Amino acid sequence: FIHQIKQFLSEYQVLHYSEHLSYTHDGGYLYDLLPIPMTEEAVCYVAERVSRVQDVLGQKIVLENVSTYAMPNAEMSEADFVSEVIKRADCELLLDVNNVYVNSINHQTNAHTFIQAMPADRIRYLHIAGHEKIDEQLLIDTHGTAVVDSVWDLLKFSYQCIGIKPTLLERDFNIPDLDEINTELEKIKFLQQQALLISSANILLTDTSLEKSMSQSNIGVIV
């Protein structure tokens, strides 16, 4: 199977290949993405398997954080688990912002802290999507509704923390009119442009402050 993937990636010049960081089979492939126990043993197991696959493919895998509704036998936080797997496998991360938000509600964790804990230099691109609200403490990742304000806010925060990354809008069913889809795509572009302006302003402010400091202290910089 892996060799078939390698051939496919080569034939169509696919730059990035991603997989979910989850259980996908138990003697047979499963429809749902089930949570891996967040343990040190699991980190080692997953990292070793990812490394083997990367050796065959000749390129890094991009792993995606998944939405979960239980955390069986967890010994560490999701942020620590994801970060450790990425680090030890020397792979990359597909940061699903909606999944971060869904898990923050389902497990009563801090979505902003999760984003800040991710290795920014390993994040290849982002996902954003809608979800279904079952009750105040249970969200289901469906990709079947519009993106909610809280997820838009978290996407904005993500750009501020990790920089502007390519961002995919997911919609699997209940497909609306193209105008509605385009409205969400324009929202992504707007937040990216906003983050770029803020970043540029901060750089300008830093350069201005440095120039003022240098003029006052007569310190020169050689590049």
Secondary structure by P-SEA (a helix, b strand, c coil): caaaaaaaaaaacccbbbbbcccccccccccccccccccaaaaaaaaaaaaaaaaaacbbbbbbbbbbcccccccccaaaaaaaaaaaacccccccaaaaaaaaaaacccaaaaaaacccccccccccbbbbbcccccccccccccccaaaaaaaaaaaaaccccbbbbbbccccccaaaaaaaaaaaaaaaaaaaaaaaaaaaaaaaaaaaaaaaacccccc
